[in-house]
């Protein structure tokens, strides 16, 4: 399922694998059907059904085959007119067809067809609209009360909304990785969290604190979460010290820091153990977003210098990334510090350029460059060679002053 909605609004819905819209307010699902030149096409029964998210955003495109092309169904939400779900039907074929909806309470710029189309038993109240070849029509479902009338003009397009969501998800840390699937999954998980919210603090206090920390990074106001964070922290503090509890307390610390609650932050600091915890080789259930992010950068307590410490690439560099450049921007390492870094390759050796913003932290990269550490807020280093079959011997990596950068 994919969740759709507007940030700041309360209306939400799920979009099924067949493109039906399932509102969370208990109102009827909005289903669609296509009357093409050959027959009625019912998406739930179509073997040619395909679905994707545009730019990994909550903009859902569903396609089915019709003669000489595709019927394309897109759905997204906008804040216009007090909240609308836009349903766009594109006839990406050389023949006309008709689209039917099982609900008649739609805003539209056109009048439904008056003639009955044979071959299917549509639910009572259904409406049918003709769609010419290579044309696109839009409909709207109002978020607050059934409404029939004309759809407002100049609404944001699917791609405009997708770009807006990209800006939102990137605000929690922009990633340019050699694996498109991982980037897409991180963006999807962030948008789902922004729309669905964190788990209940009573049912899953660790998941709640991890999720709220991520929501604040996505732009939510920290102050509104402080009372719930204060209630959840004691439950997490009683758990065995491990990756999950440490991540939860770090999420709480980020919220308290953004809310400028220094007293609560000091109290929390006494609960967060500085003992090192291993990074899990697989994502714990329900913690995939945190696990993906912390593979790239994670807080690790107090370092040897007494400063807060953070580890880069705790999960190592995946085999498929070897030799591929990648960039990480603005991931949290401590409640008030973020790190950005880029990895470039010189033969078998990864070169890293880093910069931190906020209070100083001690950086390490134990899985990739054991023994390397730095207290500098910015710099560059050449890490040890990683084995890649068929790659020539590493070449020197010149420093900014013209000298070779040494590995420490």
Residue pairs with C-beta under 8 A, 6 or more apart in sequence:
1 14
1 15
1 16
1 17
1 22
2 14
2 15
2 53
2 58
2 60
2 192
3 12
3 13
3 14
3 15
3 58
3 191
3 192
3 195
3 196
4 12
4 13
4 14
4 15
4 21
4 58
4 60
4 75
4 76
4 77
4 85
4 195
5 11
5 12
5 13
5 58
5 77
5 195
6 77
6 78
6 79
6 83
6 143
7 168
7 194
7 195
8 79
9 79
9 83
9 143
11 23
11 24
11 25
11 77
11 83
11 143
11 144
12 23
12 24
12 195
12 196
13 21
13 22
13 23
13 24
13 85
14 21
14 22
14 24
15 21
15 22
15 60
15 75
16 22
17 49
17 51
18 43
18 44
18 46
18 49
18 62
19 32
19 43
19 51
19 60
19 62
19 73
19 75
20 29
20 30
20 31
20 32
20 43
20 44
21 29
21 30
21 75
21 85
21 87
21 141
22 29
23 29
23 30
28 102
28 103
29 102
30 85
30 87
30 101
30 102
30 103
30 141
31 43
31 101
31 102
32 43
32 73
32 87
32 89
32 99
32 100
32 101
33 40
33 41
33 42
33 43
33 99
33 100
33 101
33 102
33 120
33 122
34 40
34 41
34 43
34 64
34 66
34 71
34 97
34 98
34 99
34 100
35 41
35 97
35 98
35 99
35 100
35 117
35 119
35 120
35 128
36 66
36 67
36 71
36 93
36 95
36 97
37 66
37 67
37 95
37 96
37 97
38 66
38 67
39 119
40 117
40 119
40 120
41 64
41 66
41 71
42 120
43 49
43 62
43 64
43 73
46 64
46 65
48 63
48 64
48 65
49 62
49 63
49 64
50 62
50 63
50 64
51 60
51 61
51 62
51 63
52 60
52 61
53 59
53 60
53 61
53 184
53 188
54 60
54 61
54 74
54 158
54 159
54 162
55 159
55 162
55 163
55 165
55 166
55 187
56 166
56 169
56 183
56 184
56 185
56 187
56 188
56 191
57 76
57 161
57 162
57 164
57 165
57 166
57 169
57 187
57 191
58 76
58 77
58 165
58 191
58 192
58 195
59 74
59 75
59 76
59 158
59 159
59 161
59 162
59 165
60 74
60 75
60 76
61 72
61 73
61 74
61 158
62 72
62 73
62 74
63 70
63 71
63 72
63 73
63 92
64 70
64 71
65 71
66 93
66 95
66 97
67 93
67 95
68 93
68 94
68 95
69 91
69 92
69 93
69 94
69 95
70 92
70 93
71 89
71 90
71 91
71 92
71 93
71 97
71 99
72 88
72 89
72 90
72 91
72 92
73 87
73 88
73 89
74 86
74 87
74 88
74 90
74 158
75 85
75 86
75 87
75 88
76 85
76 86
76 158
76 161
76 162
77 83
77 84
77 85
77 86
77 143
77 161
78 84
78 86
78 155
78 156
78 161
80 152
80 155
80 156
81 140
81 142
81 152
82 142
82 143
82 144
83 142
83 143
83 144
84 107
84 140
84 141
84 142
84 143
84 152
84 155
85 140
85 141
85 143
86 138
86 139
86 140
86 155
86 158
87 101
87 106
87 138
87 139
87 140
87 141
88 136
88 137
88 138
88 139
88 158
89 99
89 129
89 131
89 136
89 137
89 138
89 139
90 135
90 136
91 97
91 131
91 132
91 133
91 134
91 135
91 136
92 134
93 133
93 134
94 133
94 134
95 133
96 130
96 131
96 132
96 133
97 130
97 131
98 113
98 117
98 128
98 129
98 130
98 131
99 128
99 129
99 131
99 137
100 117
100 120
100 122
100 126
100 127
100 128
100 129
101 126
101 127
101 139
102 122
102 123
102 125
102 126
103 125
103 126
103 127
103 141
104 112
104 125
104 126
104 127
104 148
105 141
105 142
105 146
105 147
105 148
106 127
106 139
106 140
106 141
106 148
107 139
107 140
107 141
107 142
107 147
107 148
107 149
107 150
107 151
107 152
108 129
108 137
108 138
108 139
108 140
108 150
108 151
109 137
109 138
109 150
109 151
109 153
110 129
110 137
112 127
112 128
112 129
113 128
113 129
113 130
117 128
122 128
129 137
129 139
131 137
138 151
138 155
139 151
140 151
140 152
140 155
156 164
165 187
165 191
166 187
168 190
168 191
168 194
168 218
168 219
169 186
169 187
169 190
169 191
169 194
169 218
171 217
171 218
171 219
172 190
172 214
172 217
172 218
172 330
173 217
173 293
173 328
173 329
173 330
173 331
173 332
173 338
174 327
174 329
174 330
175 183
175 186
175 296
175 326
175 327
175 328
175 329
176 183
176 326
176 327
176 328
177 183
177 321
177 326
178 320
178 321
178 324
178 325
178 326
179 318
179 320
179 321
182 292
185 288
185 292
186 289
186 292
186 293
189 288
189 289
189 292
190 214
190 218
190 289
193 211
193 214
193 215
193 218
193 289
194 215
194 218
197 211
197 215
198 207
198 208
198 210
198 211
198 212
198 215
199 207
199 208
199 211
199 286
200 208
201 208
201 209
201 228
201 231
201 232
201 235
204 286
205 232
205 233
205 235
205 236
205 248
206 236
206 239
206 244
206 245
206 247
206 248
207 248
207 286
207 287
208 228
208 232
208 248
209 229
209 232
209 233
209 236
209 248
209 249
209 251
209 252
209 255
210 244
210 247
210 248
210 251
210 287
210 290
211 251
212 220
212 225
212 228
212 229
212 251
212 252
212 255
213 250
213 251
213 252
213 253
213 254
213 255
213 332
214 251
214 289
214 290
215 225
216 222
216 225
216 254
216 255
216 258
217 254
217 332
222 255
222 256
222 258
222 259
223 259
225 255
225 259
226 255
226 256
226 259
226 261
226 264
229 252
229 255
229 256
230 264
232 248
232 252
233 249
233 252
233 268
233 271
236 245
236 248
236 249
236 252
237 245
237 249
237 271
239 245
241 273
241 275
241 277
242 277
243 277
243 278
243 279
243 280
243 284
244 284
244 287
246 272
246 273
246 277
246 299
246 301
247 287
247 290
247 294
247 298
249 268
249 271
249 272
250 272
250 299
250 332
250 334
250 335
252 268
253 265
253 268
253 269
253 272
253 334
253 335
254 332
254 335
256 264
256 265
256 268
256 335
257 265
257 335
257 336
265 335
272 301
273 301
274 301
274 302
275 301
276 300
276 301
277 300
279 294
279 295
279 298
279 311
279 314
279 315
279 367
280 291
281 315
283 291
283 292
284 291
293 331
294 314
294 315
295 313
295 314
295 315
296 312
296 313
296 328
296 331
297 310
297 311
297 312
297 313
297 328
297 331
297 332
297 333
297 339
297 341
298 310
298 311
298 314
298 333
299 308
299 309
299 310
299 332
299 333
299 334
300 309
300 310
300 311
300 364
301 308
301 309
302 308
302 309
303 309
303 361
303 362
303 364
303 373
304 362
304 373
305 362
305 375
307 360
307 361
307 362
307 375
308 333
308 334
308 337
308 359
308 361
308 362
309 361
309 362
309 363
309 364
310 333
310 334
310 337
310 339
310 361
310 362
310 363
310 364
311 363
311 364
311 365
311 366
311 367
312 339
312 341
312 352
312 354
312 363
312 364
312 365
312 368
313 365
313 367
313 368
314 366
314 367
315 367
316 367
316 368
317 343
317 350
317 368
317 386
322 386
322 388
323 345
323 388
323 391
324 345
325 342
325 343
325 344
325 345
326 342
326 343
327 340
327 341
327 342
327 343
328 339
328 340
328 341
328 342
329 340
330 338
330 339
330 340
330 357
331 338
331 339
331 340
332 338
333 339
333 356
333 361
333 363
334 358
334 359
334 361
336 358
336 359
337 356
337 357
337 358
337 359
337 360
337 361
338 356
338 357
338 358
339 354
339 355
339 356
339 361
339 363
340 354
340 355
340 356
340 357
341 352
341 353
341 354
341 355
342 352
342 353
342 354
343 350
343 351
343 352
344 350
344 351
344 353
345 351
346 382
346 394
346 395
346 396
346 397
347 385
347 391
347 392
347 393
347 394
347 395
348 385
348 386
348 387
348 388
348 391
348 393
348 394
349 382
349 383
349 384
349 385
349 386
349 394
349 397
350 368
350 382
350 383
350 386
351 380
351 381
351 382
351 383
351 397
351 405
352 365
352 380
352 381
352 383
353 379
353 380
354 363
354 374
354 378
354 379
354 380
355 377
355 378
356 363
356 377
356 378
357 377
360 375
360 377
362 373
362 374
362 375
363 373
363 374
363 375
364 372
364 373
365 372
365 383
368 383
368 386
369 381
369 383
369 384
369 407
371 408
372 381
372 383
372 407
372 408
373 408
374 381
374 408
380 399
380 400
380 405
381 405
381 407
381 408
382 397
382 404
382 405
382 406
382 407
383 407
384 407
385 394
396 404
397 404
397 405
398 404
398 405
399 405
